[in-house]
Amino acid sequence: MSSRWRSALALVLAAGCGVSQAQDEFDDWQDWDDPSLLSGYLEYRSAQRFDRNPLFPHRASRDELKLKLEASDQADRLAWDVQLDLYADSLEGRLRSDLREASLSFTLTDRAQFKLGRQVLGWGTGDLLFVNDRFPKDFVAPLSGGDDANFKVPSNTLRLLAGLGPLNVDLAYTPRFTSDRFPDGRRLSLFDPTLQRLVGGSRLLDPEPPNNSETALRLARSHNGIEYAAYAYRGFDKQPLSADRNGAAQFRRRDTLGASVRGPLWGGIASAELGRERRRDGAADDSVVVPDKSAIMLGFERELRAKLSGGVQLYHERFDHHPRALNPFAQGQRQLISLRLTQSSMQDRLQLSAIQFYSPDRHDRWLRGTASYRFSDDWLAGVQLNLFGGLPNTLFGQFTDDSQLGLWLRRQF
């Protein structure tokens, strides 16, 4: 174990040991009506590839110690929430932090609320598939053995939730664009369409994100147990799939319009969602263009028997034809089928879940399985599996050599 890793480990452990004292001191001066919740956990997480990927010097795709701290409180019409993740990462050889939440909520009326600050947002009907949800995601985390809870990325946003007659309005304005956390070569291999081969082992994608705002709107209404929603987004591509005349990866302006419906059917919950994306700039000089796209998704989930549920999704996307649509992940058509099974047992102490993605036309696949067991109110442990397959120039096939098995151990407080 390197001295840098030992120092990081000692620092995070020290922070964890000091939590109970900090909570006592916090409670001493706390005089709000509802006692503040100061909580969190200390977790070790590791994931190892089944085979050595020649692009990386080690088999591990994740090896980290994490300290999570959460605090929140409310009084009258005001509430605040703070969530901070601290990491000691042996693969990156450094300490890093991720401020997951730092927000204030103001309740104006019974049907109107403002929330401003750093927060995690999401909407839509999909399970790890997205049509109209244009909020940032961390795609590296689930693919490399990370925590599913970190799949959604926070952004600094002003959010308005209001009821206008039968409509529920959800408006989110982000002054500065926040991109996805996408595979960039540091933890996972990726396919380079220019070189026509897999690359990795260092940070290969580091484009400058736009210094511009983005706005998302959702209008929803429920009638007879069925929810109808319409969506609009004005901002940018969440991943740099375009390239300028010099071949440098770029985020380009993009608008989205869509709709969804979700409600009970055949003893379960059925959903349908569709969306249309349109580019707004960059086509004239770009060497690689992401064309306009249409997408539709159908989903169904239900309880199969006591404590066993299943879900299926059918997804289809089609990119408009463009002579410079050279990125294999943003051209032509693509279909995806997903199947998820989830079961709890042993008085809900054991949680099992597996989801399989398969593309009938691209023939790539991803199987993700997780199992967790709660030993007590304080101690939890789990394992997770990621298996990828397909050709290198397919979405999941590029990660075939990164298939891995991981484990984690958590102490809550």
N, C-alpha and C positions, 0 to 999 in steps of 0.2 A: 504494500500500500504506500503510495507516494506521500511525501510530507505535506504537499498541498491538499490532498484528500483528507489526511488526518486532521489538518487544521480546520478544514471546512466541517468535518464531522464533529469535531469538538465544539465549534461555534454553534452549530445547530442544536446539538445536545444541550449545551448550556442555555440556549434560548428556551428549549423545551422545559428544562428543569426550573426555569424562572417563571413559568406561566402561572403556577398556583400562587406564588407570592404576589405577582402583578395583579392577579384577579382579586386577592384580598385587599390590596391597596386601592384598586379601582372601586370595589364595593364600599370602602370606607367613605369616599367622597360622593358616592352616587346618591342623589336625592330626587331622582325622577319618580314619577308615580309607579311605573313598571320597572322592575330591576333589570339592569342591562345584562345581556347575555354575552359573556366572554367565553369562548370555547375554541376548539380546534383539535388537531391531532398531529402526531409525529409518525411518519411513514417511510419505510424503506421499500424501494421498488427496483427490480432488475428484470431484464429480458435478454435472452441469448439466442442468436441465430442457430438454426439446426446445422447449417454448414457454413464454412468460412466464405464470406463474400470477398472476392479478390480486390474489390475497390476500397476495402476498409482494413485498417491494421488490426482490428479486434473483432471478436464475434458478438460482443454486446451491442445492442441497439439502445439500451437504457440501463443506467446504473446510478441511482440518485437517492439522496435522503431529503425528505420534504417536511417542512414545518408549516402547518396551516393555522392561521389565527383569524378568528371571526369575532366581531363585536357589533351590537346593534341596540337601539333603544327607540322609544317613541313617547311622545307626550302631546296630548291634545291633537292638533292637526299636523304635527311635525314628527318625522321619523328619519333616522339615519342608519346606515349600514356600511361596515368596513370589512373587507376580506383581503388578507395578504398571504401569499404563498412565498416561502423562502426555500431555496434549493441549494444543496451541495452536490454538484454534478461531477462525477469522476470522468465522464467522457469529454466534457468541455474543460475540465480542470479548473473550475472556478465556482464561486458563489453567484447566484443570480436570484432575482426577485420578480414576482408577478403580482401587481396590485389588481386583484380580481374585482373589487367593488369599493367605491368610496362615493356614496350617493346620499342625497337628501330628498325626501319625499314630502310634498305639501298637499294636504287634502283641502281643496277649495270648497267643494260642496259634496253632497252625497253622491254625485255622479261626475265629479271632475277632480283630477289629481295630476299634479306636476311631479316629475322625478328628474333630477338633474345630477350630473356627475358621471363617474365611471361605473358602468353597469353592463350586465350580460343580457342580451336581447335575443328573441327568437320567436318565429311564428310559422304557420304552415301545418301540413298534415303528415309529412314524411318521417320515416325512421331511418336516419343516416342518409336520406335522399332529400334533395331540396329543389323546389321549383320557384317559389316566390320569396323564400327566406334569403334575403341578401345581406344579413348581418354576418360579421366575420366568424370563421371557424378555424379550429386548429386541426388540420388533417394529419399532421405529423403524430400527434398524441395517440390516437387509436391504432394507427398503422405500425407504430414502433414499440408498442407495449406500454403506453402511457395511460393515465387515468381518464376514463370516459367523462368524468365530471368536468374536465378541462377542455372538452371538445368545442364548446362555444367560447369565443374570445371576447373580452370586454372592450367597450369603446366609450369615449367621452361624449355623452349624448344628453340632449334635452328631450324629455319624453312627456307627452300629454296624453292622458287617458280620460275620455269623457263620454257621456251618454247624451245623444241628441235624438230625442224621441225614441223610435225603435232601434236606432243605430248605436253601436259602440264604436267609438273613434279611437284609434291608436296611431299617434303621429310621433315620429322619432327624427330629430334633426341632429346630425353629427357635424360640428364645425370643421373638423379635419378628418378626411377619409381614413378608415382603418381597413387594412387588407387582411386576407386570410393568412394563417401561418401554414405555408405550403412546403412540400418537400423541396429542399434547396441543395441537397447533396451531402449534408453533414451527417444525418442519421440514416438516410435511405438512399438507395441508388435511384436514378431517374433516367428516362430516355431523352436523349438530345436529338431533336428532329434534324438539326443541321449536320451533325456528325453521323447520324443514323446508327447510334450505338448507346449503350448504357454508360453513364458517368457517375461519379460520386467520390466520397472521401474527403471533401472539403466544401466550403460554401461557394457554389457555382452560380447561384441566382441571388442577386442583391440589388434589385432595381430600386430607384428612388420613388417612393409613393407620392401621389399627387398631394399638393398642399391646398386642397379644395374640399368643399363640404359635400355631404350626401344626405338625402332625405328619403324616408320610407313612410308609407301610409297604409293603414289597414282599416277597412270599414266592414263591420260584421253585424249580423242580425240572426237571432234564433227564432224559429217558428215551428211549433209542434214538435219540439225535440230535435230539429235539424238546424245546424248552423251553416249560414251562407256568409261568405267573405269575399271581398275584393281587395286587390293589392296594387300598389304603385311604388316604384322606386326610381330615383334619379341620382346617379353617382358614377361608379366606375366598375370595370371588371375587378373581381375580388382576387384574381390571380393574374400574373403577368404573362398571358398567353400570346399577346401580340409582340411584334418586334419592329423597331424602326428601320430606316434605310441602311443603318450600319450593323443590323443584326442584334442590337441590344434589346433585352426584354422590357416591355412597357405595359403599364396599366392604361387602358383606354376607356373613354366615357361610354356609359351604357345606361339605357333606360329599360325598365321592366313593367309590364302590366299583366295581371293575372286574376284568377278567381279560384275558389274552392267551395266544396260542400261536404259536410260530414254529419252522419247521423246513424241511428240504429237500423240494422237490417239483418234478418236471418239469425237472430239471437246474438249478434255481435255488433261491431261498429264498422261501417263502410265509409270510404272517403274518395273523393275525386278532386284533382287539382290540375290546373293548366296555366301556362304562362308564355309570354312572348317577350323576348329580349331584342333590343335594337341598339346598334352602335351609333355613336354621335360624332366621332372624329377619328383621325388617324389613318383613314383608308388610303388617302391620296399618295403618301410617301412610304407607308409601312411596307417592309419586305414580307412580313407575315401578318395576315389579317384574321381576326376572329369575326366571322360573319354573324348576321342576325340568326336567332335561334328560337325554335318553338319546342315546348316540352309539355307532356301530359303524364300524369301518374294516377293510378288507381290503387287503393289499399283496402284491406279487410283484416280485422282482428277479432278474436273471440276466445272465450274460455272453453277449452276442449274437455276438461274435467276439473275436479277440485284442485286448485293451485297449479294448474297447467294451462297455459295460454299459448296461442299461436297467431302469427300474423304473416300476411303475404302482400307483396307490392309488385306492381307491373309499371315499369317506367320506360318512356320512349322520348327521345329527343332528336331533332333534325335541324342541322345547320343549313342555311341557304347556300347556294353555290357561289363561290368566289374564286377567281383564278389564283389568288394569293392566300387561300386558306390552306396553308402548308403544315399547320400543327395537327398531328394525328389525333389529338384529344379535342379538337375544335373543328371537325369537318365531317361531312356525310351524316349518317344516321347511327344511332346506338340504342339498343334495347337492354334493359336490365330486369332481372327477376330476383326478388329477395324473399327469403323464408326465415322467420324467427320463431324459436320456441323458448319459453321461459317457464321455469318451475321453481317452487319453493317447497321445502320439506323440513322435517325435524323441528317443528314448531317455528318455522320461518327462520331458523338459524342458518340453514343452507340455501343459497340462492344460485340457481343454474340458469345460464342463458347462452344461446348460440344463434348466430345469424349468418346465412349463406347468401352471397351475391353471385349471380352468374349472368353473363351476357350471351344470348343465343347467337348473335351475329359476329361479335368480336371474339367469342370463346375464351374470355378471361374470367377469373373467379377470385373470390375472397371469402374465406371462412374465418369468422371470429367467434371464439368461445370463451366464456368467463365462468368462474365458480368462486364463490366467497362463503366463508363460514364465520359466524360470530361466536367466539368462545365465551364472551361475557359482555357486559355493557361497555367495557373499555377496550377489549382486544378483538381484532378482526384480522383475517388472513385470506388470501385469494390467489388463484392462478388464472392465467389467460393465454390464449392461443391465437396466433395469426398465421394462416396458411394462404399463400398467393399462388396463382398459376396463370399461364397464358404467354403469348408472344411478347417480346421485349417492348414492342411499340404499342402495347395496349395499356389501359389505365391500371389494372391490377397486375398484369404480367410483368411490368417493369420492376415490381417489388419481389419477384419470385425468390431471388437469392437472399431476401430479407425476412423470409418466414421465420418465426421465432416463438419460443415459449417463455413466459414470464411469471414472476411471482411477486407478491407484496405482503408486507406485515404492517399493521397499523395499531397505534395506541392512542385512543381518544381521551380527551379531557374536557 
